[in-house]
Amino acid sequence: MKKIILVFLTVFFANLAIAQPPSGNANVGDTYGAKVDRMNAIPVNELPAMFKGKDTIAAKVMGKVLDVCSSKGCWLTMQVNDSTKAFVKMKGYAFFVPSALSGKTVVLDGIAFTKTTSVAELKHYAEDAKKPQQEIDAITAPKKEIRLLANGIVVVQ
């Protein structure tokens, strides 16, 4: 009997460990995390100018989602301008987003900061995004990037 219970518990916890992003179509009005409205949201391309003399800022930004973590939906990237992307994580891993969020316009409320990301971390995120091995191997230098820690996200388009 103990063996049966042990096998059952092992299978149960193994299924929990195989994380996937939440399902859903990411329709306009869908909210993830804390409730967010569009009021006073700035375009994400204005974010770099707001860092003048500051390391961290509170920000409510609107922008297009480029990519979502295909493993769990635990991060996403947003287009800031032609040469810059912002990397977004969910505060305290309190919520995840569906992969269907990719290509949608969202308003995100949270904290913005700059960070130099290590090669190992950049490679990890490239693996999460299921990038080709050649692209992962091409990552050889750390990268300074804009990061956001989201309290909540709402789909607006």
ChimeraX commands (.cxc) that place a marker at each C-alpha (Angstrom):
marker #1 position 0.00,0.00,0.00 radius 0.5
marker #1 position 2.84,2.41,0.84 radius 0.5
marker #1 position 4.39,1.77,-2.59 radius 0.5
marker #1 position 1.12,2.59,-4.34 radius 0.5
marker #1 position 0.79,5.84,-2.43 radius 0.5
marker #1 position 4.43,6.69,-3.13 radius 0.5
marker #1 position 3.96,6.05,-6.87 radius 0.5
marker #1 position 0.76,8.12,-6.88 radius 0.5
marker #1 position 2.48,11.05,-5.12 radius 0.5
marker #1 position 5.47,10.85,-7.45 radius 0.5
marker #1 position 3.25,10.98,-10.54 radius 0.5
marker #1 position 1.15,13.79,-9.02 radius 0.5
marker #1 position 4.16,15.99,-8.25 radius 0.5
marker #1 position 5.81,15.19,-11.58 radius 0.5
marker #1 position 2.71,16.51,-13.36 radius 0.5
marker #1 position 2.89,19.70,-11.32 radius 0.5
marker #1 position 6.53,20.13,-12.27 radius 0.5
marker #1 position 5.73,20.08,-16.00 radius 0.5
marker #1 position 4.68,23.70,-16.20 radius 0.5
marker #1 position 2.93,25.22,-19.18 radius 0.5
marker #1 position 1.68,28.71,-19.90 radius 0.5
marker #1 position -1.97,29.27,-19.03 radius 0.5
marker #1 position -4.37,28.57,-21.84 radius 0.5
marker #1 position -6.44,31.32,-23.36 radius 0.5
marker #1 position -6.68,33.57,-26.37 radius 0.5
marker #1 position -5.56,36.81,-24.68 radius 0.5
marker #1 position -8.66,38.70,-25.76 radius 0.5
marker #1 position -9.07,42.46,-25.39 radius 0.5
marker #1 position -9.90,43.18,-21.75 radius 0.5
marker #1 position -8.25,40.03,-20.36 radius 0.5
marker #1 position -6.22,40.87,-17.25 radius 0.5
marker #1 position -3.31,38.97,-15.77 radius 0.5
marker #1 position -2.13,39.75,-12.24 radius 0.5
marker #1 position -3.38,42.95,-10.61 radius 0.5
marker #1 position -6.16,44.91,-12.29 radius 0.5
marker #1 position -4.79,47.51,-14.71 radius 0.5
marker #1 position -6.54,50.23,-16.71 radius 0.5
marker #1 position -5.34,52.21,-19.73 radius 0.5
marker #1 position -5.53,55.61,-18.01 radius 0.5
marker #1 position -2.19,57.48,-18.02 radius 0.5
marker #1 position -0.28,54.70,-19.79 radius 0.5
marker #1 position 2.64,55.99,-21.82 radius 0.5
marker #1 position 3.90,54.41,-25.03 radius 0.5
marker #1 position 6.73,52.00,-24.16 radius 0.5
marker #1 position 9.06,53.87,-26.55 radius 0.5
marker #1 position 9.07,56.83,-24.11 radius 0.5
marker #1 position 10.55,54.66,-21.35 radius 0.5
marker #1 position 14.28,55.14,-22.16 radius 0.5
marker #1 position 14.01,58.94,-21.79 radius 0.5
marker #1 position 12.44,58.52,-18.35 radius 0.5
marker #1 position 15.64,56.93,-17.00 radius 0.5
marker #1 position 17.60,60.21,-17.17 radius 0.5
marker #1 position 19.34,60.32,-13.78 radius 0.5
marker #1 position 17.29,57.43,-12.37 radius 0.5
marker #1 position 17.93,53.71,-11.94 radius 0.5
marker #1 position 14.37,52.61,-11.26 radius 0.5
marker #1 position 11.00,54.15,-12.05 radius 0.5
marker #1 position 7.34,53.30,-11.54 radius 0.5
marker #1 position 5.80,52.94,-14.98 radius 0.5
marker #1 position 2.55,52.18,-16.71 radius 0.5
marker #1 position 3.38,51.49,-20.34 radius 0.5
marker #1 position 1.53,50.41,-23.46 radius 0.5
marker #1 position 3.26,48.39,-26.15 radius 0.5
marker #1 position 3.31,45.36,-28.39 radius 0.5
marker #1 position 4.32,41.96,-27.02 radius 0.5
marker #1 position 6.93,40.30,-29.21 radius 0.5
marker #1 position 7.52,37.01,-27.45 radius 0.5
marker #1 position 6.26,35.01,-24.46 radius 0.5
marker #1 position 8.07,32.29,-22.53 radius 0.5
marker #1 position 6.82,29.08,-24.11 radius 0.5
marker #1 position 7.67,27.02,-21.03 radius 0.5
marker #1 position 5.47,28.71,-18.41 radius 0.5
marker #1 position 4.44,32.14,-19.62 radius 0.5
marker #1 position 6.68,33.60,-16.91 radius 0.5
marker #1 position 8.26,36.37,-19.03 radius 0.5
marker #1 position 7.63,38.36,-22.18 radius 0.5
marker #1 position 9.39,40.88,-24.37 radius 0.5
marker #1 position 8.02,44.18,-25.67 radius 0.5
marker #1 position 9.20,46.30,-28.59 radius 0.5
marker #1 position 10.55,49.63,-27.29 radius 0.5
marker #1 position 11.93,50.99,-30.56 radius 0.5
marker #1 position 13.67,49.67,-33.68 radius 0.5
marker #1 position 16.78,48.55,-31.79 radius 0.5
marker #1 position 15.53,47.99,-28.24 radius 0.5
marker #1 position 13.31,45.44,-26.54 radius 0.5
marker #1 position 12.16,45.44,-22.93 radius 0.5
marker #1 position 12.23,42.21,-20.94 radius 0.5
marker #1 position 9.27,41.73,-18.57 radius 0.5
marker #1 position 8.92,39.36,-15.63 radius 0.5
marker #1 position 5.87,38.96,-13.43 radius 0.5
marker #1 position 6.29,40.27,-9.87 radius 0.5
marker #1 position 6.96,37.40,-7.49 radius 0.5
marker #1 position 5.91,34.91,-10.19 radius 0.5
marker #1 position 2.40,35.64,-8.92 radius 0.5
marker #1 position 0.89,35.18,-12.38 radius 0.5
marker #1 position 1.74,33.92,-15.83 radius 0.5
marker #1 position 0.53,34.88,-19.30 radius 0.5
marker #1 position -0.62,32.73,-22.22 radius 0.5
marker #1 position 1.55,32.38,-25.30 radius 0.5
marker #1 position -1.40,33.84,-27.26 radius 0.5
marker #1 position -0.34,37.23,-25.83 radius 0.5
marker #1 position 2.43,37.36,-28.42 radius 0.5
marker #1 position 1.60,40.02,-31.04 radius 0.5
marker #1 position -1.02,41.73,-28.83 radius 0.5
marker #1 position -0.86,45.27,-27.47 radius 0.5
marker #1 position -0.96,45.45,-23.69 radius 0.5
marker #1 position -0.84,47.95,-20.85 radius 0.5
marker #1 position 1.55,46.90,-18.14 radius 0.5
marker #1 position 1.79,48.45,-14.68 radius 0.5
marker #1 position 4.97,47.92,-12.68 radius 0.5
marker #1 position 8.54,48.95,-12.03 radius 0.5
marker #1 position 11.08,49.64,-14.79 radius 0.5
marker #1 position 14.86,49.47,-14.39 radius 0.5
marker #1 position 18.00,48.78,-16.39 radius 0.5
marker #1 position 20.08,45.66,-15.88 radius 0.5
marker #1 position 23.13,44.06,-17.41 radius 0.5
marker #1 position 22.09,40.49,-18.14 radius 0.5
marker #1 position 24.74,37.76,-18.07 radius 0.5
marker #1 position 25.50,35.47,-20.99 radius 0.5
marker #1 position 24.19,32.46,-19.04 radius 0.5
marker #1 position 20.87,34.18,-18.32 radius 0.5
marker #1 position 20.52,35.36,-21.94 radius 0.5
marker #1 position 21.12,31.81,-23.15 radius 0.5
marker #1 position 18.56,30.47,-20.66 radius 0.5
marker #1 position 15.89,32.85,-21.97 radius 0.5
marker #1 position 16.78,31.97,-25.58 radius 0.5
marker #1 position 16.29,28.29,-24.71 radius 0.5
marker #1 position 12.92,29.12,-23.07 radius 0.5
marker #1 position 11.92,30.88,-26.29 radius 0.5
marker #1 position 12.91,27.75,-28.26 radius 0.5
marker #1 position 15.45,29.67,-30.34 radius 0.5
marker #1 position 17.66,27.62,-32.70 radius 0.5
marker #1 position 20.90,26.32,-31.14 radius 0.5
marker #1 position 22.94,28.42,-33.58 radius 0.5
marker #1 position 21.28,31.58,-32.24 radius 0.5
marker #1 position 21.86,30.47,-28.63 radius 0.5
marker #1 position 25.54,29.74,-29.34 radius 0.5
marker #1 position 25.92,33.22,-30.87 radius 0.5
marker #1 position 25.24,34.82,-27.46 radius 0.5
marker #1 position 28.74,35.63,-26.22 radius 0.5
marker #1 position 28.48,38.95,-24.36 radius 0.5
marker #1 position 26.34,40.35,-21.55 radius 0.5
marker #1 position 23.67,42.83,-22.59 radius 0.5
marker #1 position 22.40,46.01,-20.92 radius 0.5
marker #1 position 18.64,46.03,-21.22 radius 0.5
marker #1 position 15.44,47.60,-19.99 radius 0.5
marker #1 position 13.61,45.34,-17.54 radius 0.5
marker #1 position 10.10,45.60,-16.16 radius 0.5
marker #1 position 8.61,43.86,-13.16 radius 0.5
marker #1 position 4.87,43.70,-13.84 radius 0.5
marker #1 position 2.21,43.90,-11.16 radius 0.5
marker #1 position -0.51,43.46,-13.76 radius 0.5
marker #1 position -1.13,43.33,-17.50 radius 0.5
marker #1 position -4.29,44.01,-19.52 radius 0.5
marker #1 position -4.79,43.26,-23.23 radius 0.5
marker #1 position -5.92,46.40,-25.08 radius 0.5
marker #1 position -5.63,45.40,-28.75 radius 0.5
marker link #1:1,2 radius 0.2
marker link #1:2,3 radius 0.2
marker link #1:3,4 radius 0.2
marker link #1:4,5 radius 0.2
marker link #1:5,6 radius 0.2
marker link #1:6,7 radius 0.2
marker link #1:7,8 radius 0.2
marker link #1:8,9 radius 0.2
marker link #1:9,10 radius 0.2
marker link #1:10,11 radius 0.2
marker link #1:11,12 radius 0.2
marker link #1:12,13 radius 0.2
marker link #1:13,14 radius 0.2
marker link #1:14,15 radius 0.2
marker link #1:15,16 radius 0.2
marker link #1:16,17 radius 0.2
marker link #1:17,18 radius 0.2
marker link #1:18,19 radius 0.2
marker link #1:19,20 radius 0.2
marker link #1:20,21 radius 0.2
marker link #1:21,22 radius 0.2
marker link #1:22,23 radius 0.2
marker link #1:23,24 radius 0.2
marker link #1:24,25 radius 0.2
marker link #1:25,26 radius 0.2
marker link #1:26,27 radius 0.2
marker link #1:27,28 radius 0.2
marker link #1:28,29 radius 0.2
marker link #1:29,30 radius 0.2
marker link #1:30,31 radius 0.2
marker link #1:31,32 radius 0.2
marker link #1:32,33 radius 0.2
marker link #1:33,34 radius 0.2
marker link #1:34,35 radius 0.2
marker link #1:35,36 radius 0.2
marker link #1:36,37 radius 0.2
marker link #1:37,38 radius 0.2
marker link #1:38,39 radius 0.2
marker link #1:39,40 radius 0.2
marker link #1:40,41 radius 0.2
marker link #1:41,42 radius 0.2
marker link #1:42,43 radius 0.2
marker link #1:43,44 radius 0.2
marker link #1:44,45 radius 0.2
marker link #1:45,46 radius 0.2
marker link #1:46,47 radius 0.2
marker link #1:47,48 radius 0.2
marker link #1:48,49 radius 0.2
marker link #1:49,50 radius 0.2
marker link #1:50,51 radius 0.2
marker link #1:51,52 radius 0.2
marker link #1:52,53 radius 0.2
marker link #1:53,54 radius 0.2
marker link #1:54,55 radius 0.2
marker link #1:55,56 radius 0.2
marker link #1:56,57 radius 0.2
marker link #1:57,58 radius 0.2
marker link #1:58,59 radius 0.2
marker link #1:59,60 radius 0.2
marker link #1:60,61 radius 0.2
marker link #1:61,62 radius 0.2
marker link #1:62,63 radius 0.2
marker link #1:63,64 radius 0.2
marker link #1:64,65 radius 0.2
marker link #1:65,66 radius 0.2
marker link #1:66,67 radius 0.2
marker link #1:67,68 radius 0.2
marker link #1:68,69 radius 0.2
marker link #1:69,70 radius 0.2
marker link #1:70,71 radius 0.2
marker link #1:71,72 radius 0.2
marker link #1:72,73 radius 0.2
marker link #1:73,74 radius 0.2
marker link #1:74,75 radius 0.2
marker link #1:75,76 radius 0.2
marker link #1:76,77 radius 0.2
marker link #1:77,78 radius 0.2
marker link #1:78,79 radius 0.2
marker link #1:79,80 radius 0.2
marker link #1:80,81 radius 0.2
marker link #1:81,82 radius 0.2
marker link #1:82,83 radius 0.2
marker link #1:83,84 radius 0.2
marker link #1:84,85 radius 0.2
marker link #1:85,86 radius 0.2
marker link #1:86,87 radius 0.2
marker link #1:87,88 radius 0.2
marker link #1:88,89 radius 0.2
marker link #1:89,90 radius 0.2
marker link #1:90,91 radius 0.2
marker link #1:91,92 radius 0.2
marker link #1:92,93 radius 0.2
marker link #1:93,94 radius 0.2
marker link #1:94,95 radius 0.2
marker link #1:95,96 radius 0.2
marker link #1:96,97 radius 0.2
marker link #1:97,98 radius 0.2
marker link #1:98,99 radius 0.2
marker link #1:99,100 radius 0.2
marker link #1:100,101 radius 0.2
marker link #1:101,102 radius 0.2
marker link #1:102,103 radius 0.2
marker link #1:103,104 radius 0.2
marker link #1:104,105 radius 0.2
marker link #1:105,106 radius 0.2
marker link #1:106,107 radius 0.2
marker link #1:107,108 radius 0.2
marker link #1:108,109 radius 0.2
marker link #1:109,110 radius 0.2
marker link #1:110,111 radius 0.2
marker link #1:111,112 radius 0.2
marker link #1:112,113 radius 0.2
marker link #1:113,114 radius 0.2
marker link #1:114,115 radius 0.2
marker link #1:115,116 radius 0.2
marker link #1:116,117 radius 0.2
marker link #1:117,118 radius 0.2
marker link #1:118,119 radius 0.2
marker link #1:119,120 radius 0.2
marker link #1:120,121 radius 0.2
marker link #1:121,122 radius 0.2
marker link #1:122,123 radius 0.2
marker link #1:123,124 radius 0.2
marker link #1:124,125 radius 0.2
marker link #1:125,126 radius 0.2
marker link #1:126,127 radius 0.2
marker link #1:127,128 radius 0.2
marker link #1:128,129 radius 0.2
marker link #1:129,130 radius 0.2
marker link #1:130,131 radius 0.2
marker link #1:131,132 radius 0.2
marker link #1:132,133 radius 0.2
marker link #1:133,134 radius 0.2
marker link #1:134,135 radius 0.2
marker link #1:135,136 radius 0.2
marker link #1:136,137 radius 0.2
marker link #1:137,138 radius 0.2
marker link #1:138,139 radius 0.2
marker link #1:139,140 radius 0.2
marker link #1:140,141 radius 0.2
marker link #1:141,142 radius 0.2
marker link #1:142,143 radius 0.2
marker link #1:143,144 radius 0.2
marker link #1:144,145 radius 0.2
marker link #1:145,146 radius 0.2
marker link #1:146,147 radius 0.2
marker link #1:147,148 radius 0.2
marker link #1:148,149 radius 0.2
marker link #1:149,150 radius 0.2
marker link #1:150,151 radius 0.2
marker link #1:151,152 radius 0.2
marker link #1:152,153 radius 0.2
marker link #1:153,154 radius 0.2
marker link #1:154,155 radius 0.2
marker link #1:155,156 radius 0.2
marker link #1:156,157 radius 0.2
view
